[in-house]
Amino acid sequence: MMAVSSGSSRDGSKVAMDNGKYVRYTPEQVEALERLYHECPKPTSLRRQQLIRECPILSHIEPKQIKVWFQNRRCREKQRKESSRLQAVNRKLTAMNKLLMEENDRLQKQVSQLVYENGFFRQQTQNATLATTDTSCDSVVTSGQRHLTPQNPPRDASPAGLLSIAEETLAEFLSKATGTAVEWVQMPGMKPGPDSIGIVAISHGCPGVAARACGLVGLEPARVAEILKDRLSWFRDCRTVDVLNVMSTGNGGTIELLYMQLYAPTTLAPGRDFWLLRYTSLMEDGSLVVCERSLNNTQNGPAMPPVQHFVRADMLPSGYLIRPCEGGGSIIHIVDHMILEPWSVPEVLRPLYESSMLLAQRTTMAALRHLRQISQEVSQPCVTGWGRRPAALRALSQRLCKGFNEAVNGFADDGWSMLESDGIDDVTLLVNSSPSKMMGANLGYSNGFPSMPSSVLCAKASMLLQNVPPAILLRFLREHRSEWADSSIDAYSAAAIKAGPCSLPGARGSFGGQVILPLAHTIENEEFMEVIKLENMGYYRDDMTMPGDVFLLQLCSGVDEHAVGTSAELVFAPIDASFSDDAPILPSGFRIVPLDSGTDAASPNRTLDLASSLEVGTTANKAAGANSGHSGSTKSVMTIAFQFAFEVHLQDNIATMARQYVRSIVASVQRVSLALSPSRFGSQSAFHLPPGTPEAQTLARWICNSYRFYLGVELLKCEGSEPILKSLWHHSDAVLCCSLKALPVFTFANQAGLDMLETTLVALQDITLEKIFDDNGKKILCSEFPQIMQQGFMCMQGGICLSSMGRPISYERAVAWKVLNEEESAHCICFMFINWSFV
């Protein structure tokens, strides 16, 4: 056996052989080997011999010498990458340590200030006298900062007046970013560390809502400032930012007057707008500051009249402090502080405008994530799914969100007009006759007619949800589209974006299968984009049914049930199979925003069969009542908006169809929410099975007894008095039961089985046994199934099966056995997949 010498030269010009001597390569040979290495880093023996034959300069080198060279080259490459990785981690840890030390200093100052204030108020109470005190705000002076506010600043629209306001804004912003002007408390669920998004805090006891974040990004300060000032590129709730005036200052800074509009998150509230001054300045220590504040209350200052359909909100001094980091990159402090005028919305929605946590999630942390995403793309350029670069996918996601927000808000200046109600105000209908503006695409013409429908109809509604976590509900809507979607309408929507006229959906549309094709994940997997392929659909064109597959571009966020106060969104749009970047899109979807910070600690797979939850009746209701006191109450508001392209002469028919469709979706969501409600779950009720099946505990006992009867060993190793059901549920291998029908379907699975199939107990019975096996597995199953019924069990060699999402799964081996009931008759077949993993 030949050993690779650790003393091989760095340039690969020599390599150790068996006799301890080095074989020296010429520069030409090294160049040829390097070229071959980049083509194939790990060639086989046959490939190495082929390389020697094809490259004459290597013809005098023995194959084993070539082998050792490639081994050493791979070793050097691995060491180089590991060294670079460790250096990057070291730089990050050093910067994070500096950030934490600064945060610790700030907290110590805050403690000192609180101790001082506490002593002051205690002395005032003891004296019980009305002493005249200085009510001016004490300045918080931090290292490297100075107050720039003059004693009697002018407050008008003159350059001197605007500069005075800008410097005052700068001082107040810095006192929030690194001082103690606001009492900050750590964001629930956020743990700072080298792999975290940063240090995130929310305000306590200050006017309005405020959030603060500190983090590291691998971008230079000037680039960070450029990105953050372009709000439309990263802030999904931002509708428009207009720069109305720009003025340079004598100290090298820039003052801008901005008008900004924000979308409303729901159909039940108006949007917000801001009249802002933005000040960009370079500090003495090299830090770059971008700070903003509203000009609403500026005396004799520039004014912006109220705008219809918007409520004027107030931004208190906010902004970004960007400091260069040793070794490259930046340390950034972000502060968002707003008064969002909650009085202007119904009382039930006011928490949306009074929650600092929601502001942190949707604005402050969104800025950090966007910066980290771009930093990662710069350091690791790549091409993602469907040949798209990350920037192109970001643009697509931005178009999806913007189109959905436009549909939810329905502003008249975007071309939307409201249709008359049918007497029930649960669903609002809007029509837009200028879809090119909304979709961001130019309509082409063919034979004098538009190449796609000329108008768009939007049907939207909002509903209040109680006791159902947004993440769990949204994940169900994503994974089980057939529970709420009408396949014929999906087919119609897909046909509408293709060239040529199309007819209304009818009963002939059929749903085949759903295949999820991932495109990209953002930082921390907070958001992901995918293409949904609905197979074997049918759509109408020229009075003919055209079979085929339907493709949906889908954006999903907020599916982490452990995140606190996170809103969840599922936005999708039909796309053509060509999937061009400038293709028109009509986004539809769901948005769920929590109205309180109540958390639910139950398992994310805490689901049950939909039919049983609605049909069990009295028993289930009693269980719900018994457990409702343990789970706490959560409220959220769901907004639903669906868009349909159509020809003008079909408006009345499309309006009727859209109204009925959204109402059916609302009913489906209510039904699913009822099934997923935590009030239905307790220590045992999570294992309810469909009517007509044995209780979960009994089934678990049958499974274990039958396994011992046929295979002669125990399935579980229960310790003490631990229930069999609990042990089976937490068994490390996937255990699944299927019915004894002509087309077996799954009826029960433990936690590992649900994870393997990527499903829940709600949708388990929609999965047939043959659906999870590939062609080879199906042949084995068909040939060996009779053996299970006769012999009682069967052992299968390792192979490949499929999850409900179509992902391949490898397993080391599998065991199937017949489950006998109390009368010793076959009740079902149980499968156990051992040592499974996703391929």
ZAMARGU-4260 file (C-alpha; in steps of 0.2 Angstrom, whole numbers, plus 5000, padded with zeros to 4 digits):
<rodrens>
0) 5000/5000/5000 | 5007/5017/4995 | 5006/5031/5008 | 5004/5049/5003 | 5018/5060/5010
5) 5013/5075/5020 | 5029/5083/5014 | 5023/5085/4995 | 5027/5102/4989 | 5014/5116/4988
10) 5015/5118/4969 | 5013/5099/4966 | 5029/5098/4957 | 5035/5082/4966 | 5027/5067/4974
15) 5034/5054/4987 | 5036/5036/4981 | 5038/5020/4989 | 5057/5021/4991 | 5056/5038/4999
20) 5062/5048/4985 | 5052/5062/4976 | 5047/5061/4958 | 5049/5079/4951 | 5037/5085/4938
25) 5041/5098/4925 | 5031/5114/4925 | 5022/5108/4909 | 5017/5092/4917 | 5010/5101/4932
30) 5000/5113/4921 | 4993/5098/4912 | 4989/5089/4928 | 4981/5104/4935 | 4970/5106/4920
35) 4965/5088/4921 | 4961/5090/4940 | 4949/5104/4936 | 4940/5093/4924 | 4940/5078/4935
40) 4947/5079/4953 | 4944/5061/4957 | 4948/5050/4941 | 4946/5031/4941 | 4960/5019/4937
45) 4953/5018/4919 | 4952/5037/4918 | 4970/5040/4924 | 4976/5027/4910 | 4966/5036/4897
50) 4973/5053/4903 | 4991/5047/4901 | 4987/5041/4883 | 4978/5057/4878 | 4991/5068/4885
55) 5009/5064/4878 | 5018/5075/4891 | 5012/5062/4904 | 5016/5047/4895 | 5032/5043/4905
60) 5024/5044/4922 | 5017/5028/4930 | 4999/5027/4934 | 5002/5025/4952 | 5012/5042/4952
65) 4997/5050/4944 | 4986/5043/4957 | 4997/5049/4971 | 4998/5067/4963 | 4979/5068/4962
70) 4978/5062/4981 | 4990/5075/4986 | 4981/5088/4975 | 4964/5084/4983 | 4972/5085/5000
75) 4979/5102/4997 | 4962/5108/4990 | 4953/5102/5006 | 4966/5110/5017 | 4965/5126/5008
80) 4946/5127/5009 | 4946/5122/5027 | 4959/5136/5031 | 4948/5148/5022 | 4933/5143/5031
85) 4942/5144/5048 | 4948/5161/5044 | 4931/5167/5039 | 4924/5159/5055 | 4938/5168/5066
90) 4934/5185/5058 | 4916/5182/5061 | 4918/5177/5079 | 4930/5192/5082 | 4918/5204/5075
95) 4903/5196/5085 | 4914/5197/5101 | 4916/5216/5098 | 4898/5218/5095 | 4893/5208/5111
100) 4906/5219/5121 | 4898/5235/5114 | 4881/5228/5118 | 4887/5224/5136 | 4893/5241/5138
105) 4877/5248/5132 | 4867/5237/5145 | 4879/5243/5159 | 4875/5261/5155 | 4857/5257/5154
110) 4858/5249/5172 | 4868/5264/5178 | 4855/5276/5172 | 4840/5265/5179 | 4849/5265/5196
115) 4852/5284/5196 | 4833/5287/5191 | 4828/5275/5204 | 4838/5284/5218 | 4832/5301/5211
120) 4813/5296/5212 | 4816/5288/5229 | 4823/5303/5236 | 4809/5314/5229 | 4797/5302/5237
125) 4805/5304/5254 | 4806/5322/5253 | 4788/5323/5248 | 4791/5341/5241 | 4788/5348/5224
130) 4805/5352/5219 | 4808/5361/5203 | 4819/5350/5192 | 4827/5351/5175 | 4815/5343/5163
135) 4827/5344/5148 | 4832/5327/5141 | 4849/5322/5147 | 4860/5318/5132 | 4867/5300/5131
140) 4885/5302/5125 | 4894/5287/5118 | 4911/5284/5112 | 4915/5293/5096 | 4898/5302/5096
145) 4894/5320/5098 | 4878/5330/5099 | 4875/5341/5084 | 4859/5350/5089 | 4860/5369/5091
150) 4852/5377/5106 | 4838/5386/5096 | 4838/5377/5079 | 4827/5385/5065 | 4813/5374/5061
155) 4808/5379/5043 | 4811/5373/5025 | 4827/5383/5023 | 4843/5373/5021 | 4849/5379/5038
160) 4832/5373/5045 | 4833/5356/5037 | 4851/5353/5042 | 4846/5357/5060 | 4832/5344/5059
165) 4844/5332/5051 | 4858/5334/5065 | 4845/5332/5078 | 4838/5316/5070 | 4856/5310/5069
170) 4859/5313/5088 | 4842/5305/5093 | 4845/5290/5081 | 4863/5286/5088 | 4856/5287/5106
175) 4844/5273/5102 | 4856/5263/5091 | 4870/5263/5104 | 4864/5272/5119 | 4850/5271/5132
180) 4837/5282/5125 | 4825/5267/5123 | 4824/5252/5134 | 4827/5237/5123 | 4822/5219/5128
185) 4828/5204/5118 | 4817/5198/5105 | 4808/5182/5111 | 4815/5166/5103 | 4831/5175/5097
190) 4848/5168/5103 | 4863/5178/5097 | 4878/5168/5091 | 4890/5166/5076 | 4876/5158/5065
195) 4862/5169/5071 | 4855/5183/5060 | 4861/5195/5074 | 4855/5203/5090 | 4837/5208/5089
200) 4828/5218/5102 | 4811/5226/5104 | 4806/5241/5114 | 4798/5242/5131 | 4788/5256/5137
205) 4791/5269/5123 | 4779/5278/5112 | 4774/5268/5097 | 4783/5252/5091 | 4801/5250/5090
210) 4814/5237/5085 | 4833/5236/5085 | 4845/5224/5077 | 4864/5222/5076 | 4873/5211/5065
215) 4887/5207/5053 | 4887/5207/5034 | 4901/5203/5022 | 4898/5219/5012 | 4907/5236/5013
220) 4898/5250/5022 | 4894/5260/5006 | 4886/5245/4997 | 4876/5242/5013 | 4870/5259/5013
225) 4865/5259/4995 | 4855/5243/4997 | 4846/5248/5013 | 4841/5265/5005 | 4833/5256/4990
230) 4818/5250/5001 | 4808/5244/4986 | 4821/5230/4983 | 4820/5222/5000 | 4805/5229/5010
235) 4790/5219/5004 | 4777/5230/5012 | 4784/5246/5003 | 4773/5252/4989 | 4783/5267/4983
240) 4797/5279/4988 | 4798/5295/4979 | 4813/5306/4982 | 4806/5324/4980 | 4821/5334/4985
245) 4840/5332/4987 | 4852/5344/4996 | 4870/5342/5000 | 4877/5348/5016 | 4893/5357/5020
250) 4900/5342/5030 | 4898/5331/5015 | 4882/5323/5020 | 4865/5322/5010 | 4848/5327/5015
255) 4833/5320/5005 | 4814/5323/5007 | 4805/5307/5004 | 4787/5302/5002 | 4784/5283/5006
260) 4768/5272/5005 | 4766/5255/5014 | 4754/5242/5009 | 4741/5237/5022 | 4743/5219/5027
265) 4724/5215/5026 | 4709/5220/5017 | 4702/5227/5033 | 4714/5242/5035 | 4720/5256/5025
270) 4739/5258/5020 | 4751/5270/5029 | 4761/5284/5021 | 4776/5294/5028 | 4783/5311/5024
275) 4801/5309/5028 | 4818/5318/5030 | 4833/5306/5027 | 4850/5311/5032 | 4866/5302/5026
280) 4882/5307/5034 | 4900/5300/5037 | 4905/5300/5055 | 4923/5305/5061 | 4927/5287/5065
285) 4923/5281/5048 | 4905/5275/5051 | 4891/5278/5039 | 4875/5284/5046 | 4858/5284/5036
290) 4844/5291/5048 | 4826/5296/5045 | 4812/5305/5054 | 4794/5311/5049 | 4792/5330/5045
295) 4773/5329/5051 | 4775/5341/5066 | 4789/5352/5059 | 4783/5370/5061 | 4784/5381/5045
300) 4793/5366/5037 | 4789/5357/5021 | 4772/5349/5020 | 4764/5335/5011 | 4745/5335/5010
305) 4735/5320/5015 | 4733/5306/5002 | 4717/5297/4999 | 4716/5279/5006 | 4731/5281/5016
310) 4733/5286/5035 | 4748/5297/5038 | 4760/5288/5051 | 4774/5295/5061 | 4792/5289/5060
315) 4802/5294/5075 | 4821/5295/5073 | 4826/5278/5065 | 4840/5272/5053 | 4856/5263/5050
320) 4873/5264/5058 | 4886/5255/5047 | 4904/5253/5053 | 4918/5245/5044 | 4924/5228/5051
325) 4942/5223/5052 | 4946/5211/5038 | 4931/5217/5028 | 4913/5218/5029 | 4902/5229/5041
330) 4894/5229/5058 | 4877/5236/5056 | 4865/5243/5069 | 4847/5245/5063 | 4833/5255/5072
335) 4815/5256/5067 | 4803/5267/5077 | 4786/5271/5071 | 4769/5277/5077 | 4757/5268/5066
340) 4740/5276/5071 | 4731/5261/5077 | 4715/5271/5080 | 4712/5270/5062 | 4708/5252/5061
345) 4695/5240/5070 | 4699/5236/5088 | 4702/5218/5084 | 4716/5223/5071 | 4725/5236/5082
350) 4738/5223/5088 | 4745/5223/5071 | 4750/5241/5073 | 4755/5240/5091 | 4766/5225/5090
355) 4785/5229/5091 | 4788/5211/5087 | 4779/5211/5071 | 4788/5227/5066 | 4805/5218/5070
360) 4799/5202/5059 | 4793/5212/5044 | 4805/5226/5043 | 4820/5226/5054 | 4825/5208/5052
365) 4820/5208/5034 | 4833/5221/5031 | 4847/5210/5039 | 4841/5194/5030 | 4842/5203/5013
370) 4859/5210/5017 | 4865/5193/5022 | 4858/5185/5007 | 4867/5197/4995 | 4883/5194/5005
375) 4881/5175/5003 | 4878/5177/4984 | 4893/5188/4982 | 4905/5176/4991 | 4897/5160/4984
380) 4891/5164/4966 | 4879/5150/4960 | 4865/5146/4948 | 4850/5139/4957 | 4835/5130/4951
385) 4829/5131/4933 | 4845/5140/4928 | 4841/5156/4938 | 4853/5166/4947 | 4848/5172/4964
390) 4846/5190/4959 | 4833/5184/4946 | 4824/5173/4959 | 4824/5188/4971 | 4816/5199/4957
395) 4803/5185/4954 | 4799/5184/4972 | 4797/5203/4973 | 4785/5203/4958 | 4775/5189/4967
400) 4774/5199/4983 | 4770/5216/4975 | 4756/5208/4964 | 4748/5200/4979 | 4749/5216/4989
405) 4742/5226/4975 | 4727/5214/4974 | 4725/5215/4993 | 4725/5234/4993 | 4716/5237/4977
410) 4722/5255/4975 | 4712/5265/4962 | 4728/5273/4954 | 4733/5255/4950 | 4718/5253/4939
415) 4707/5244/4951 | 4688/5248/4953 | 4675/5239/4964 | 4661/5229/4958 | 4644/5229/4966
420) 4641/5216/4980 | 4628/5202/4979 | 4621/5207/4995 | 4633/5198/5006 | 4649/5208/5010
425) 4660/5193/5014 | 4670/5193/4998 | 4675/5209/4989 | 4677/5210/4970 | 4688/5222/4960
430) 4692/5223/4942 | 4707/5230/4934 | 4707/5234/4915 | 4726/5238/4914 | 4734/5222/4919
435) 4750/5226/4911 | 4754/5239/4924 | 4750/5226/4938 | 4759/5211/4931 | 4775/5221/4925
440) 4774/5214/4908 | 4770/5221/4891 | 4755/5213/4882 | 4759/5207/4864 | 4746/5207/4850
445) 4742/5194/4837 | 4731/5197/4822 | 4725/5213/4830 | 4719/5205/4846 | 4728/5205/4863
450) 4738/5189/4865 | 4731/5186/4883 | 4715/5191/4892 | 4712/5210/4893 | 4706/5212/4911
455) 4709/5205/4928 | 4697/5201/4942 | 4702/5200/4960 | 4691/5191/4974 | 4697/5194/4991
460) 4692/5192/5009 | 4699/5192/5027 | 4694/5181/5041 | 4698/5180/5060 | 4706/5163/5065
465) 4707/5157/5083 | 4718/5144/5091 | 4727/5138/5076 | 4746/5142/5074 | 4748/5152/5057
470) 4764/5141/5052 | 4755/5125/5054 | 4739/5130/5045 | 4750/5138/5030 | 4760/5122/5029
475) 4745/5111/5028 | 4738/5123/5014 | 4755/5121/5005 | 4757/5102/5006 | 4738/5097/5003
480) 4732/5109/4990 | 4718/5096/4985 | 4710/5100/5002 | 4705/5117/4996 | 4709/5120/4978
485) 4698/5117/4963 | 4708/5109/4950 | 4697/5115/4936 | 4700/5133/4941 | 4719/5130/4943
490) 4718/5124/4925 | 4708/5139/4919 | 4721/5151/4927 | 4735/5142/4919 | 4726/5143/4902
495) 4723/5161/4904 | 4741/5166/4904 | 4744/5156/4887 | 4741/5164/4870 | 4724/5163/4864
500) 4706/5164/4871 | 4701/5151/4884 | 4684/5147/4891 | 4677/5146/4909 | 4681/5131/4919
505) 4670/5116/4920 | 4667/5099/4928 | 4679/5090/4916 | 4695/5097/4925 | 4704/5084/4934
510) 4718/5084/4947 | 4732/5071/4945 | 4747/5073/4956 | 4756/5087/4965 | 4775/5088/4963
515) 4785/5101/4972 | 4801/5107/4963 | 4812/5117/4974 | 4820/5133/4967 | 4829/5142/4981
520) 4830/5145/5000 | 4834/5162/5008 | 4846/5164/5023 | 4840/5154/5038 | 4827/5146/5026
525) 4815/5159/5032 | 4808/5159/5014 | 4808/5148/4999 | 4803/5148/4981 | 4797/5132/4972
530) 4788/5127/4956 | 4772/5117/4959 | 4768/5104/4945 | 4750/5099/4945 | 4750/5084/4934
535) 4737/5078/4922 | 4726/5093/4922 | 4714/5099/4908 | 4710/5117/4902 | 4699/5124/4889
540) 4703/5132/4873 | 4692/5135/4858 | 4679/5124/4866 | 4691/5110/4867 | 4699/5101/4882
545) 4718/5102/4882 | 4726/5090/4893 | 4743/5094/4901 | 4752/5099/4917 | 4750/5115/4926
550) 4764/5124/4933 | 4763/5137/4948 | 4777/5148/4954 | 4775/5148/4973 | 4783/5158/4987
555) 4781/5152/5005 | 4787/5160/5021 | 4784/5159/5040 | 4782/5140/5041 | 4793/5139/5056
560) 4781/5135/5070 | 4794/5139/5083 | 4797/5157/5078 | 4787/5169/5089 | 4775/5182/5081
565) 4779/5177/5064 | 4767/5181/5049 | 4765/5167/5036 | 4762/5169/5018 | 4759/5157/5003
570) 4758/5166/4987 | 4758/5158/4970 | 4754/5161/4951 | 4752/5151/4936 | 4767/5151/4924
575) 4770/5145/4907 | 4782/5130/4905 | 4795/5141/4897 | 4796/5151/4914 | 4804/5167/4906
580) 4809/5181/4917 | 4797/5194/4910 | 4782/5182/4909 | 4766/5190/4915 | 4761/5183/4932
585) 4744/5185/4942 | 4748/5181/4960 | 4735/5174/4972 | 4737/5167/4989 | 4736/5168/5008
590) 4743/5179/5022 | 4741/5175/5040 | 4747/5188/5053 | 4746/5185/5072 | 4736/5197/5082
595) 4745/5192/5099 | 4761/5185/5105 | 4753/5169/5112 | 4763/5154/5108 | 4759/5136/5106
600) 4772/5123/5112 | 4763/5108/5105 | 4772/5097/5092 | 4772/5103/5074 | 4764/5087/5068
605) 4750/5089/5080 | 4736/5084/5068 | 4723/5072/5066 | 4712/5065/5052 | 4701/5079/5045
610) 4685/5068/5044 | 4687/5061/5062 | 4689/5078/5069 | 4673/5084/5062 | 4663/5068/5064
615) 4667/5061/5081 | 4655/5073/5088 | 4652/5074/5107 | 4667/5064/5112 | 4679/5075/5103
620) 4670/5091/5109 | 4672/5085/5127 | 4691/5082/5124 | 4692/5099/5116 | 4684/5107/5131
625) 4695/5097/5143 | 4711/5102/5134 | 4707/5120/5129 | 4714/5127/5146 | 4731/5120/5143
630) 4735/5127/5126 | 4732/5146/5128 | 4722/5156/5115 | 4730/5164/5099 | 4721/5175/5087
635) 4727/5179/5069 | 4719/5187/5054 | 4720/5178/5037 | 4719/5187/5021 | 4714/5178/5005
640) 4716/5186/4987 | 4714/5177/4971 | 4716/5184/4953 | 4708/5179/4937 | 4712/5185/4919
645) 4697/5186/4908 | 4689/5193/4892 | 4678/5208/4895 | 4662/5199/4889 | 4664/5186/4902
650) 4665/5198/4917 | 4648/5193/4925 | 4652/5174/4924 | 4669/5176/4930 | 4663/5187/4945
655) 4650/5174/4950 | 4663/5160/4949 | 4677/5170/4958 | 4665/5174/4972 | 4659/5156/4974
660) 4677/5150/4974 | 4684/5161/4987 | 4669/5157/4998 | 4672/5139/4996 | 4691/5142/5001
665) 4685/5151/5016 | 4674/5137/5021 | 4689/5124/5018 | 4700/5135/5028 | 4688/5136/5043
670) 4686/5117/5042 | 4705/5114/5042 | 4707/5127/5056 | 4695/5118/5066 | 4704/5101/5064
675) 4721/5109/5068 | 4715/5119/5083 | 4726/5115/5098 | 4710/5115/5109 | 4707/5098/5101
680) 4723/5090/5107 | 4730/5084/5123 | 4741/5070/5129 | 4731/5057/5121 | 4720/5065/5108
685) 4734/5068/5096 | 4732/5049/5092 | 4714/5049/5087 | 4710/5038/5072 | 4696/5038/5060
690) 4678/5032/5065 | 4677/5013/5064 | 4695/5010/5068 | 4701/5004/5085 | 4707/5016/5098
695) 4725/5021/5096 | 4731/5012/5112 | 4723/4996/5106 | 4730/4997/5089 | 4748/5000/5096
700) 4745/4984/5106 | 4740/4974/5091 | 4755/4980/5081 | 4767/4975/5095 | 4759/4958/5099
705) 4758/4953/5081 | 4776/4958/5078 | 4781/4947/5093 | 4770/4933/5087 | 4777/4932/5069
710) 4795/4937/5071 | 4798/4931/5089 | 4806/4947/5096 | 4799/4962/5104 | 4796/4978/5094
715) 4797/4990/5108 | 4808/4991/5124 | 4796/5000/5135 | 4803/5006/5151 | 4793/5005/5167
720) 4775/5010/5165 | 4778/5020/5149 | 4762/5018/5138 | 4765/5007/5122 | 4757/5020/5111
725) 4770/5033/5117 | 4784/5021/5114 | 4778/5017/5097 | 4775/5035/5092 | 4793/5040/5096
730) 4801/5024/5089 | 4816/5029/5079 | 4811/5019/5063 | 4796/5023/5052 | 4781/5012/5057
735) 4766/5013/5045 | 4749/5004/5044 | 4739/5001/5028 | 4722/4995/5025 | 4718/4977/5018
740) 4709/4984/5003 | 4711/4982/4984 | 4720/4998/4984 | 4729/4999/5001 | 4729/5016/5009
745) 4739/5021/5025 | 4729/5023/5041 | 4742/5026/5054 | 4760/5031/5056 | 4771/5036/5070
750) 4781/5052/5071 | 4796/5045/5061 | 4783/5038/5048 | 4775/5055/5046 | 4792/5063/5044
755) 4797/5050/5031 | 4782/5053/5020 | 4782/5072/5023 | 4764/5072/5028 | 4753/5073/5043
760) 4740/5062/5050 | 4727/5074/5042 | 4732/5069/5025 | 4739/5051/5028 | 4724/5042/5021
765) 4726/5051/5004 | 4742/5041/5001 | 4741/5024/4994 | 4754/5011/4997 | 4759/5009/4979
770) 4762/5028/4978 | 4777/5027/4989 | 4787/5014/4980 | 4796/5015/4964 | 4794/5003/4949
775) 4806/4990/4956 | 4798/4992/4973 | 4781/4989/4966 | 4786/4973/4957 | 4793/4966/4973
780) 4778/4971/4983 | 4766/4963/4971 | 4776/4947/4971 | 4779/4946/4989 | 4762/4953/4996
785) 4754/4935/4996 | 4768/4929/5007 | 4763/4942/5020 | 4745/4935/5020 | 4751/4917/5021
790) 4767/4917/5031 | 4762/4933/5041 | 4777/4943/5038 | 4790/4948/5025 | 4808/4955/5026
795) 4813/4966/5012 | 4831/4971/5006 | 4836/4990/5006 | 4829/5000/4992 | 4821/5017/4987
800) 4804/5023/4991 | 4796/5040/4989 | 4788/5053/5001 | 4772/5061/4997 | 4781/5076/4990
805) 4790/5065/4978 | 4807/5065/4987 | 4817/5049/4986 | 4821/5040/5002 | 4833/5026/5005
810) 4831/5013/5018 | 4843/4999/5024 | 4829/4986/5025 | 4810/4985/5029 | 4799/4973/5038
815) 4781/4970/5034 | 4769/4960/5045 | 4751/4956/5047 | 4742/4964/5062 | 4729/4953/5071
820) 4715/4959/5081 | 4708/4952/5097 | 4699/4938/5086 | 4715/4934/5078 | 4709/4940/5061
825) 4719/4952/5050 | 4716/4970/5053 | 4729/4978/5043 | 4747/4977/5037 | 4761/4986/5046
830) 4777/4991/5038 | 4793/4996/5047 | 4807/5005/5037 | 4824/5004/5046 | 4837/5017/5045
835) 4829/5028/5032 | 4835/5044/5025 | 4832/5056/5011 | 4843/5054/4996
</rodrens>
